[in-house]
Amino acid sequence: MIDIRNLNVHLGEFRLRDVSLSIDPGEFFVLMGPTGAGKTVLLEAVAGLVPVLGGNIFIGGRDVTRMPPEERGIGIMYQDYALFPHLTIVRNIKYGLRYHRLDKETAQKRFGRLVDDLGIGHLLKRYPETLSGGELQRVALARALMVEPGIILLDEPLSALDQNFREEIRLLLKKINRSSHITFFMVTHDFSEALTLATKAAIMCEGAIAQTGSIRDLFSKPASTFVASFVGMKNVFSAQFNGNQACVDSLTIEVPQPHHHSTGYIAVRPEDIVISLQPFESSIRNAFPGMICGMIDQGFLYEVHIRVRAVVFKSLVTKGAAIDLALDIGAGVHIFFKASAVHVF
Ligand SMILES: Nc1ncnc2c1ncn2[C@@H]1O[C@H](COP(=O)(O)OP(=O)(O)OP(=O)(O)O)[C@@H](O)[C@H]1O
């Protein structure tokens, strides 16, 4: 549906560098990356809002690289909704139609259906400034869908909403994606959002695509140390491999499969490292005695740092469990993690 090939964009000092991405029809594609990575610039290039220096963008097989935005068949929903303050909600929703020839009856039917689906019938005569964040978001979504786009581009659409609204709009987006043929291309910072919504995702770093794939693979099988730490793999170590064993400093760690090379990396998610006061009497091979050398308060959880010889592991522990186990800096503990929790790359 969207095929981006070797896209290069220069904006001031910033460069999008040889970006290639392929997004299937009907997919919910999520683009993630640190701030300033170029996510919005890429979205704007697809929308036709920034000039392209090299490469091509195909939408539904058509080369749209040099086409004006209104001919690309896309709807856009911005972080700040971008509604017109001087227009009522009805006029805001219908605004996009000025670029799309549509007979009155079809337009009215579509409008009525969207208003029903999004539950915004009571807001139509009001002005944007009188609406709550969740209501504005529904209106912005209605406006984007009014032109019946093949693709909808969403730039951090939920970031301005509080938790309850966020959940509600998230469900709505999922429902629309499933019940329509619209391809969704969304930028977000929020991992839980990406996990619940995305069918596929990409992670950007400094204007280039670092990795793309299913959301599960990005989280559990990062291909670089950048992606590993971006997706929260707090335990990333360089290692020497020998069969099913990885050597990290002087520790031997059991891994699920041999590496193709003799050197590389291992990564373990902090939630997969279990802490105990007693040694484990089990067949688990990755069990080590260590000492707590740091505890970082994360609200509901502690990130506990455990030194095992020269290696520091990070584990996530609920506050209740930390109290039960009397975890504190200097305490001697045992850690373990399954070989299957170790990702090698
Ligand atoms: N019109 C412009 N002229 C010059 N530089 C620009 C322009 N638009 C964006 N940039 C720069 O391009 C870089 C990428 O910006 P972009 O907004 O795409 O980042 P992002 O990944 O969306 O970040 P965030 O998550 O913070 O929104 C930034 O350094 C930004 O300052």
The ligand as an SDF file (V2000), in Angstrom:
LIG
                    3D

 31 33  0  0  0  0  0  0  0  0999 V2000
   11.1690   22.5930    8.4950 N   0  0  0  0  0  0  0  0  0  0  0  0
   12.2990   22.2170    9.0990 C   0  0  0  0  0  0  0  0  0  0  0  0
   13.4530   22.8590    8.8770 N   0  0  0  0  0  0  0  0  0  0  0  0
   14.6020   22.4620    9.4620 C   0  0  0  0  0  0  0  0  0  0  0  0
   14.7040   21.4170   10.3030 N   0  0  0  0  0  0  0  0  0  0  0  0
   13.5840   20.7400   10.5650 C   0  0  0  0  0  0  0  0  0  0  0  0
   12.3050   21.0910    9.9850 C   0  0  0  0  0  0  0  0  0  0  0  0
   11.3750   20.2240   10.4360 N   0  0  0  0  0  0  0  0  0  0  0  0
   12.0250   19.3730   11.2650 C   0  0  0  0  0  0  0  0  0  0  0  0
   13.3350   19.6740   11.3470 N   0  0  0  0  0  0  0  0  0  0  0  0
   14.3590   18.9690   12.1490 C   0  0  0  0  0  0  0  0  0  0  0  0
   14.3580   17.6250   11.7450 O   0  0  0  0  0  0  0  0  0  0  0  0
   14.6480   16.7850   12.8740 C   0  0  0  0  0  0  0  0  0  0  0  0
   13.6180   15.6810   12.9500 C   0  0  0  0  0  0  0  0  0  0  0  0
   12.3910   16.2550   13.3480 O   0  0  0  0  0  0  0  0  0  0  0  0
   11.0690   15.3900   13.5780 P   0  0  0  0  0  0  0  0  0  0  0  0
   10.0270   16.3380   14.0160 O   0  0  0  0  0  0  0  0  0  0  0  0
   10.8060   14.5600   12.3840 O   0  0  0  0  0  0  0  0  0  0  0  0
   11.5090   14.4480   14.7820 O   0  0  0  0  0  0  0  0  0  0  0  0
   10.6270   13.3740   15.5080 P   0  0  0  0  0  0  0  0  0  0  0  0
   11.3410   12.0730   15.3760 O   0  0  0  0  0  0  0  0  0  0  0  0
    9.2220   13.4440   15.0360 O   0  0  0  0  0  0  0  0  0  0  0  0
   10.7570   13.8780   16.9980 O   0  0  0  0  0  0  0  0  0  0  0  0
    9.6480   14.0290   18.1470 P   0  0  0  0  0  0  0  0  0  0  0  0
    9.4630   12.6650   18.6560 O   0  0  0  0  0  0  0  0  0  0  0  0
   10.3420   14.9200   19.1280 O   0  0  0  0  0  0  0  0  0  0  0  0
    8.4300   14.6380   17.5300 O   0  0  0  0  0  0  0  0  0  0  0  0
   14.7020   17.6940   14.0850 C   0  0  0  0  0  0  0  0  0  0  0  0
   16.0480   17.9420   14.4030 O   0  0  0  0  0  0  0  0  0  0  0  0
   14.0030   18.9510   13.6120 C   0  0  0  0  0  0  0  0  0  0  0  0
   14.5070   20.0690   14.2990 O   0  0  0  0  0  0  0  0  0  0  0  0
  1  2  1  0
  2  3  1  0
  2  7  2  0
  3  4  2  0
  4  5  1  0
  5  6  2  0
  6  7  1  0
  6 10  1  0
  7  8  1  0
  8  9  2  0
  9 10  1  0
 10 11  1  0
 11 12  1  0
 11 30  1  0
 12 13  1  0
 13 14  1  0
 13 28  1  0
 14 15  1  0
 15 16  1  0
 16 17  2  0
 16 18  1  0
 16 19  1  0
 19 20  1  0
 20 21  2  0
 20 22  1  0
 20 23  1  0
 23 24  1  0
 24 25  2  0
 24 26  1  0
 24 27  1  0
 28 29  1  0
 28 30  1  0
 30 31  1  0
M  END
$$$$
